[in-house]
Amino acid sequence: MTETNPIITKFFADVKPNQQVWGLQDKTGEDWVVCDSVNFENTDAMPLWSSEALAKVHCSEEWKDFKPTAISIADLLEFWIEDLNEDNVIIGLNWESEGECAELELNDFTQSVVEIEKL
């Protein structure tokens, strides 16, 4: 990982031991939260968190019908990355409602995930 942003560094340090990230999935199990990027115009971002507790904080207001759902690193690499790439989606790490939001382009995110994956 070449990133020096403390949010990014902490995200991957927290994800490494459990080998999973958390997204917000609707209660039907069909849709996931994808929203406008905070840092880039005309870009969609998928917020991911390093823990269920961090994700759960955001299950209110416009996302009240969503629940934190774990995605294993293995599944993320095998099933998710290609689809996110096709949709030109970037990743928001430990997304915050207020304050700085760290976002990574998918290639940078994928490289960092591969570096922490336990084979």
C-alpha positions as a Python dict, from the first residue, in 0.01 Angstrom:
ca = {
    (1, 'M'): (0, 0, 0),
    (2, 'T'): (146, 330, -105),
    (3, 'E'): (-134, 541, 42),
    (4, 'T'): (-40, 766, 333),
    (5, 'N'): (-390, 890, 417),
    (6, 'P'): (-453, 781, 780),
    (7, 'I'): (-815, 683, 703),
    (8, 'I'): (-699, 450, 427),
    (9, 'T'): (-415, 306, 634),
    (10, 'K'): (-645, 236, 929),
    (11, 'F'): (-915, 85, 706),
    (12, 'F'): (-682, -179, 563),
    (13, 'A'): (-516, -246, 902),
    (14, 'D'): (-860, -312, 1051),
    (15, 'V'): (-978, -527, 758),
    (16, 'K'): (-669, -750, 742),
    (17, 'P'): (-731, -966, 1054),
    (18, 'N'): (-1097, -1043, 977),
    (19, 'Q'): (-1063, -1054, 597),
    (20, 'Q'): (-1397, -880, 542),
    (21, 'V'): (-1549, -544, 471),
    (22, 'W'): (-1899, -418, 541),
    (23, 'G'): (-2143, -263, 298),
    (24, 'L'): (-2505, -160, 334),
    (25, 'Q'): (-2750, -400, 170),
    (26, 'D'): (-3124, -347, 148),
    (27, 'K'): (-3346, -576, 350),
    (28, 'T'): (-3454, -769, 40),
    (29, 'G'): (-3089, -864, -22),
    (30, 'E'): (-3098, -728, -376),
    (31, 'D'): (-2944, -381, -363),
    (32, 'W'): (-2641, -217, -206),
    (33, 'V'): (-2578, 146, -121),
    (34, 'V'): (-2397, 326, -401),
    (35, 'C'): (-2402, 703, -390),
    (36, 'D'): (-2243, 1012, -540),
    (37, 'S'): (-1874, 1049, -474),
    (38, 'V'): (-1787, 1321, -227),
    (39, 'N'): (-1458, 1403, -400),
    (40, 'F'): (-1524, 1346, -771),
    (41, 'E'): (-1798, 1488, -992),
    (42, 'N'): (-2018, 1252, -1195),
    (43, 'T'): (-1875, 949, -1015),
    (44, 'D'): (-2051, 681, -813),
    (45, 'A'): (-1893, 548, -495),
    (46, 'M'): (-1968, 238, -294),
    (47, 'P'): (-1907, 305, 73),
    (48, 'L'): (-1739, 19, 261),
    (49, 'W'): (-1651, 3, 628),
    (50, 'S'): (-1398, -199, 824),
    (51, 'S'): (-1651, -303, 1090),
    (52, 'E'): (-2020, -372, 1132),
    (53, 'A'): (-2046, -101, 1399),
    (54, 'L'): (-1908, 168, 1169),
    (55, 'A'): (-2147, 64, 891),
    (56, 'K'): (-2449, 44, 1122),
    (57, 'V'): (-2416, 413, 1217),
    (58, 'H'): (-2527, 497, 862),
    (59, 'C'): (-2850, 290, 867),
    (60, 'S'): (-3068, 597, 917),
    (61, 'E'): (-3246, 863, 716),
    (62, 'E'): (-3206, 783, 345),
    (63, 'W'): (-3037, 449, 426),
    (64, 'K'): (-3276, 342, 704),
    (65, 'D'): (-3396, 44, 498),
    (66, 'F'): (-3044, -99, 468),
    (67, 'K'): (-2846, -324, 702),
    (68, 'P'): (-2472, -381, 746),
    (69, 'T'): (-2365, -690, 555),
    (70, 'A'): (-2022, -851, 553),
    (71, 'I'): (-1838, -917, 226),
    (72, 'S'): (-1535, -1143, 253),
    (73, 'I'): (-1213, -1032, 86),
    (74, 'A'): (-1220, -1353, -121),
    (75, 'D'): (-1574, -1280, -247),
    (76, 'L'): (-1488, -917, -305),
    (77, 'L'): (-1200, -1013, -532),
    (78, 'E'): (-1379, -1301, -703),
    (79, 'F'): (-1726, -1155, -759),
    (80, 'W'): (-1735, -782, -695),
    (81, 'I'): (-1434, -610, -849),
    (82, 'E'): (-1520, -688, -1211),
    (83, 'D'): (-1878, -560, -1175),
    (84, 'L'): (-1769, -245, -992),
    (85, 'N'): (-1509, -184, -1263),
    (86, 'E'): (-1770, -224, -1539),
    (87, 'D'): (-1994, 26, -1358),
    (88, 'N'): (-1700, 266, -1307),
    (89, 'V'): (-1759, 278, -930),
    (90, 'I'): (-1495, 393, -683),
    (91, 'I'): (-1475, 287, -317),
    (92, 'G'): (-1538, 508, -15),
    (93, 'L'): (-1348, 382, 290),
    (94, 'N'): (-1500, 407, 639),
    (95, 'W'): (-1742, 662, 496),
    (96, 'E'): (-1838, 946, 727),
    (97, 'S'): (-2148, 1163, 710),
    (98, 'E'): (-1943, 1463, 817),
    (99, 'G'): (-1577, 1536, 761),
    (100, 'E'): (-1322, 1394, 524),
    (101, 'C'): (-1418, 1098, 309),
    (102, 'A'): (-1139, 881, 177),
    (103, 'E'): (-1210, 739, -167),
    (104, 'L'): (-997, 514, -383),
    (105, 'E'): (-1019, 434, -749),
    (106, 'L'): (-1099, 68, -798),
    (107, 'N'): (-751, -28, -923),
    (108, 'D'): (-584, 122, -615),
    (109, 'F'): (-842, -36, -385),
    (110, 'T'): (-800, -377, -550),
    (111, 'Q'): (-421, -361, -523),
    (112, 'S'): (-445, -281, -152),
    (113, 'V'): (-697, -562, -94),
    (114, 'V'): (-471, -813, -270),
    (115, 'E'): (-182, -705, -46),
    (116, 'I'): (-378, -781, 274),
    (117, 'E'): (-553, -1097, 153),
    (118, 'K'): (-459, -1413, 341),
    (119, 'L'): (-432, -1694, 92),
}
